[in-house]
Amino acid sequence: MIERKSRIVMGMDVGGSHVTAALVDLDDHVFLPDSQCRLDLDSQRPADYILEDWQKVIQTCYRQYPDLERHIGMAMPGPCDYDSGVCMIKGLNKYGNLYGLNIPEALSQTLDIPDENVVMTNDAACFLQGEMAMGAARDSQSSIGVILGTGCGTARLQGGIGCDAALWQLPFKNGIAEDYLSTHWFKTRYRELGGADIGGAKDLALSYQDDPISRTVFEEFAQNLGDFLGIFVKMERADSIVLGGNIMKAGNLFLPGVKDRLASLGVNTPIHLSTLGEDAPVVGAAVAYEKKTVNHFNYQP
């Protein structure tokens, strides 16, 4: 039984192909039992269908807790106007039919709850917020986060709240940061050096021991990431770095090189690997909800 004084928020991570969610107890820093849910979805469907899928996830999370008031924090990919809640995604093969939609308003109407009970935050920011609340950066005061996968997500703290650093577009080497810090870079660079078509870092990791081209690619990636993190740390005066994303599953093959590169730049900031994994943005969305709202937990004793 949940005491009414408890601060319970549903965190929901909206991905391009699935949604994951859970009820987060912000007092005890745990997920409520039987509240976790994951649903695969088609993010290119019309808006009504997407909202319907999200509603299913929310209802599933609250199924065992029907008396709890709905407080929903959403980790949402960009671009969006997170202050107003308006989706600005278009041309990215996901959620294009939500363009111009006020998501908290539309979702709250679907759920018949007040608009202010739905709060949307950048997904990379939620990753960092989650790791600082319950994960690898619990002891940090000014951490930065980088998610390495199909793109390069970055987050920093602003007033204690995680926010999108948007450094994927930072001018870097002969392009922008994301050109050198993504799955696309691994695929392109491997071909440039004479390799075959691959799916990404995971494929290269499998051939690392026997393929000198694979080793070269990981060595170059370590230099790229080290140079980028050096810039990011100095911009934010960060006391720690949290790394996550699918590329980090091969982190043992390039992290030593990253640390060497940072040391050569005079940067000795500790690097932490995500401990929450896919749960990080779920936790972070719930924490961000609390930090962005006021008087939402005035439960009666």
C-alpha positions as CSV (number, residue, x, y, z in Angstrom):
1,M,0.0,0.0,0.0
2,I,1.3,3.4,-1.0
3,E,1.1,6.2,1.7
4,R,-0.6,9.3,0.3
5,K,2.3,11.4,1.3
6,S,4.6,9.6,-1.1
7,R,6.0,11.5,-4.1
8,I,5.1,9.2,-7.0
9,V,5.7,10.3,-10.6
10,M,5.4,8.2,-13.7
11,G,8.5,8.6,-15.8
12,M,8.1,7.8,-19.5
13,D,10.9,7.5,-22.1
14,V,9.7,8.1,-25.6
15,G,12.0,6.4,-28.1
16,G,11.8,6.2,-31.9
17,S,10.6,2.6,-31.9
18,H,9.3,2.0,-28.3
19,V,8.2,3.6,-25.1
20,T,9.3,2.5,-21.6
21,A,7.7,3.8,-18.4
22,A,7.4,3.1,-14.7
23,L,6.1,4.7,-11.5
24,V,9.0,6.2,-9.6
25,D,9.0,6.7,-5.8
26,L,11.0,9.9,-5.4
27,D,11.3,9.4,-1.6
28,D,12.7,5.9,-1.7
29,H,14.3,6.1,-5.1
30,V,12.7,2.9,-6.4
31,F,10.3,1.8,-9.1
32,L,6.9,0.7,-7.7
33,P,6.4,-3.1,-8.1
34,D,4.5,-4.1,-11.2
35,S,4.5,-0.6,-12.6
36,Q,7.1,-1.0,-15.4
37,C,5.9,-1.2,-19.0
38,R,7.5,-1.3,-22.4
39,L,5.5,-1.0,-25.7
40,D,6.8,-1.2,-29.3
41,L,5.3,1.4,-31.6
42,D,5.4,3.0,-35.0
43,S,6.4,6.6,-34.5
44,Q,5.4,7.5,-38.1
45,R,1.7,6.8,-37.5
46,P,-0.9,9.6,-37.2
47,A,-0.9,11.6,-34.0
48,D,-4.1,10.1,-32.7
49,Y,-2.6,6.6,-32.8
50,I,0.6,7.6,-31.1
51,L,-1.4,9.3,-28.3
52,E,-3.4,6.2,-28.0
53,D,-0.3,4.0,-27.6
54,W,1.1,6.4,-25.0
55,Q,-2.2,6.2,-23.1
56,K,-2.0,2.4,-23.1
57,V,1.4,2.6,-21.5
58,I,0.2,5.1,-18.8
59,Q,-2.8,3.0,-18.0
60,T,-0.7,-0.1,-17.7
61,C,1.7,1.6,-15.3
62,Y,-1.1,2.7,-13.0
63,R,-3.1,-0.5,-13.2
64,Q,-2.0,-1.7,-9.8
65,Y,-2.3,1.8,-8.3
66,P,-5.7,3.2,-9.4
67,D,-5.9,5.6,-6.5
68,L,-2.7,7.5,-7.3
69,E,-3.1,10.9,-8.9
70,R,-1.5,11.0,-12.3
71,H,1.8,12.9,-12.5
72,I,3.6,12.2,-15.7
73,G,7.2,13.2,-16.7
74,M,8.1,12.5,-20.3
75,A,11.6,12.1,-21.8
76,M,11.1,13.3,-25.3
77,P,13.6,13.5,-28.2
78,G,14.0,16.8,-29.9
79,P,13.7,19.2,-31.4
80,C,10.9,20.4,-29.2
81,D,10.0,23.6,-27.4
82,Y,10.1,22.0,-24.0
83,D,8.9,25.0,-22.1
84,S,5.7,25.2,-24.0
85,G,5.4,21.5,-24.7
86,V,5.2,21.9,-28.5
87,C,6.8,19.2,-30.7
88,M,9.0,20.5,-33.5
89,I,10.1,17.2,-35.0
90,K,10.0,16.9,-38.7
91,G,12.0,15.1,-41.4
92,L,13.5,12.6,-38.9
93,N,11.5,9.5,-39.8
94,K,9.8,9.6,-36.3
95,Y,7.0,11.6,-34.8
96,G,6.7,13.9,-37.7
97,N,2.9,13.8,-37.4
98,L,3.2,15.4,-34.0
99,Y,4.8,18.5,-35.4
100,G,3.2,21.6,-33.9
101,L,1.2,19.7,-31.4
102,N,1.2,20.7,-27.7
103,I,2.0,17.3,-26.3
104,P,1.2,17.9,-22.6
105,E,-2.1,19.5,-23.5
106,A,-3.1,16.7,-26.0
107,L,-2.1,13.9,-23.6
108,S,-3.8,15.5,-20.6
109,Q,-7.0,15.8,-22.6
110,T,-6.8,12.1,-23.5
111,L,-6.2,11.2,-19.9
112,D,-8.7,13.7,-18.4
113,I,-6.1,15.3,-16.1
114,P,-4.9,18.9,-15.7
115,D,-2.4,20.1,-18.3
116,E,0.2,20.8,-15.7
117,N,0.3,17.2,-14.7
118,V,2.2,16.3,-17.8
119,V,5.8,17.7,-18.1
120,M,8.1,17.2,-21.1
121,T,11.9,17.2,-20.9
122,N,14.6,16.5,-23.4
123,D,15.6,12.8,-23.4
124,A,19.3,13.4,-23.1
125,A,18.7,15.8,-20.2
126,C,16.6,13.0,-18.5
127,F,19.4,10.5,-19.0
128,L,21.7,12.8,-17.0
129,Q,19.1,13.7,-14.4
130,G,18.4,10.0,-13.8
131,E,22.0,9.0,-13.4
132,M,22.5,11.9,-11.0
133,A,19.4,10.9,-8.9
134,M,19.8,7.1,-8.8
135,G,22.8,6.1,-10.9
136,A,26.4,6.6,-11.8
137,A,26.6,10.3,-10.9
138,R,24.8,10.3,-7.5
139,D,27.8,12.0,-5.8
140,S,28.3,14.6,-8.6
141,Q,27.3,18.3,-8.4
142,S,28.0,19.4,-12.0
143,S,28.1,16.3,-14.2
144,I,27.7,16.3,-18.0
145,G,26.2,13.5,-20.0
146,V,26.8,12.1,-23.4
147,I,24.7,9.4,-25.1
148,L,26.4,7.7,-28.0
149,G,24.3,5.9,-30.5
150,T,22.6,6.7,-33.8
151,G,23.3,10.3,-32.8
152,C,25.2,12.1,-30.1
153,G,23.0,13.4,-27.3
154,T,24.5,15.7,-24.7
155,A,23.2,17.1,-21.5
156,R,24.4,19.5,-18.8
157,L,22.9,20.9,-15.5
158,Q,21.3,24.3,-15.3
159,G,20.0,25.3,-11.9
160,G,20.1,21.7,-10.8
161,I,17.9,20.6,-13.7
162,G,19.2,18.6,-16.6
163,C,18.9,20.3,-19.9
164,D,19.9,19.6,-23.5
165,A,23.4,20.9,-24.3
166,A,22.7,20.4,-28.0
167,L,26.4,19.9,-28.7
168,W,25.7,17.4,-31.5
169,Q,25.9,20.4,-33.8
170,L,29.1,21.8,-32.3
171,P,31.7,22.7,-35.0
172,F,34.2,19.9,-34.7
173,K,37.1,18.9,-36.9
174,N,35.8,19.0,-40.5
175,G,32.2,19.1,-39.7
176,I,30.1,18.9,-36.5
177,A,30.4,16.7,-33.4
178,E,27.8,14.1,-34.5
179,D,29.7,13.5,-37.7
180,Y,32.5,11.9,-35.6
181,L,30.5,10.5,-32.6
182,S,27.8,8.3,-34.0
183,T,27.0,4.9,-35.5
184,H,27.1,6.5,-38.9
185,W,30.8,7.5,-38.3
186,F,31.7,3.9,-37.5
187,K,30.0,2.6,-40.7
188,T,31.5,5.3,-42.9
189,R,35.0,5.3,-41.5
190,Y,35.3,1.5,-41.7
191,R,34.3,1.6,-45.4
192,E,36.8,4.4,-46.0
193,L,39.6,2.3,-44.6
194,G,38.7,-0.6,-46.9
195,G,36.2,-2.6,-44.7
196,A,32.9,-4.0,-45.7
197,D,29.4,-2.7,-44.8
198,I,28.7,-3.0,-41.1
199,G,25.8,-2.2,-38.8
200,G,27.9,-0.2,-36.3
201,A,30.3,-0.4,-33.3
202,K,28.8,-3.8,-32.2
203,D,29.9,-5.5,-35.5
204,L,33.4,-4.0,-35.2
205,A,33.7,-5.2,-31.6
206,L,33.2,-8.7,-32.7
207,S,36.0,-8.6,-35.2
208,Y,38.4,-6.4,-33.1
209,Q,40.9,-9.1,-32.2
210,D,41.4,-10.3,-35.8
211,D,40.8,-7.2,-37.9
212,P,43.4,-4.4,-37.8
213,I,40.9,-2.0,-39.5
214,S,38.5,-2.5,-36.6
215,R,41.2,-1.6,-34.2
216,T,42.2,1.5,-36.1
217,V,38.6,2.7,-36.2
218,F,38.2,2.3,-32.4
219,E,41.6,4.1,-31.9
220,E,40.4,7.0,-34.0
221,F,37.0,7.1,-32.2
222,A,38.9,7.3,-28.9
223,Q,40.7,10.4,-30.1
224,N,37.5,11.9,-31.4
225,L,35.6,11.3,-28.2
226,G,38.5,12.5,-26.0
227,D,38.8,15.7,-28.0
228,F,35.1,16.3,-27.7
229,L,34.9,15.6,-24.0
230,G,37.8,17.9,-23.4
231,I,35.9,20.7,-25.0
232,F,32.6,19.9,-23.1
233,V,34.3,19.5,-19.7
234,K,36.0,22.9,-20.0
235,M,32.7,24.6,-21.2
236,E,30.8,23.4,-18.2
237,R,33.6,23.0,-15.6
238,A,32.1,19.6,-15.0
239,D,33.2,17.4,-12.0
240,S,32.3,14.2,-13.8
241,I,31.2,12.7,-17.1
242,V,28.5,10.1,-17.6
243,L,28.5,8.1,-20.8
244,G,25.7,5.9,-22.1
245,G,24.1,4.7,-25.3
246,N,24.6,1.6,-27.5
247,I,28.1,2.5,-28.6
248,M,29.2,2.3,-25.0
249,K,28.5,-1.5,-25.1
250,A,31.9,-1.6,-26.8
251,G,33.4,0.9,-24.4
252,N,36.2,-1.4,-23.2
253,L,37.7,-1.2,-26.6
254,F,38.1,2.6,-26.7
255,L,37.7,4.1,-23.2
256,P,41.4,3.6,-22.2
257,G,42.3,5.7,-25.3
258,V,39.7,8.3,-24.4
259,K,41.2,8.7,-20.9
260,D,44.7,8.9,-22.4
261,R,43.6,11.6,-24.8
262,L,41.9,13.6,-22.0
263,A,45.1,13.3,-19.9
264,S,47.2,14.7,-22.7
265,L,44.8,17.7,-22.8
266,G,45.2,18.2,-19.1
267,V,41.7,16.9,-18.3
268,N,41.4,14.3,-15.5
269,T,37.7,14.5,-14.9
270,P,36.3,11.1,-13.8
271,I,34.3,9.1,-16.4
272,H,31.3,7.0,-15.2
273,L,29.4,4.5,-17.4
274,S,25.7,4.6,-17.1
275,T,24.5,2.2,-14.4
276,L,20.8,2.6,-15.1
277,G,20.9,2.0,-18.8
278,E,17.5,2.4,-20.4
279,D,16.0,3.2,-17.0
280,A,18.0,6.4,-16.7
281,P,15.7,8.6,-18.8
282,V,12.6,7.1,-17.1
283,V,14.0,8.1,-13.7
284,G,15.2,11.4,-15.0
285,A,11.8,12.3,-16.5
286,A,10.2,11.7,-13.1
287,V,12.8,13.8,-11.3
288,A,12.6,16.6,-13.9
289,Y,8.8,16.6,-13.4
290,E,9.2,17.3,-9.7
291,K,11.9,20.0,-10.2
292,K,9.8,21.8,-12.8
293,T,6.5,21.8,-11.0
294,V,5.3,23.4,-7.7
295,N,2.7,22.2,-5.2
296,H,2.1,18.9,-7.0
297,F,2.6,16.7,-3.9
298,N,0.3,18.3,-1.4
299,Y,-1.3,15.0,-0.4
300,Q,-3.5,15.0,2.7
301,P,-2.2,12.8,5.6
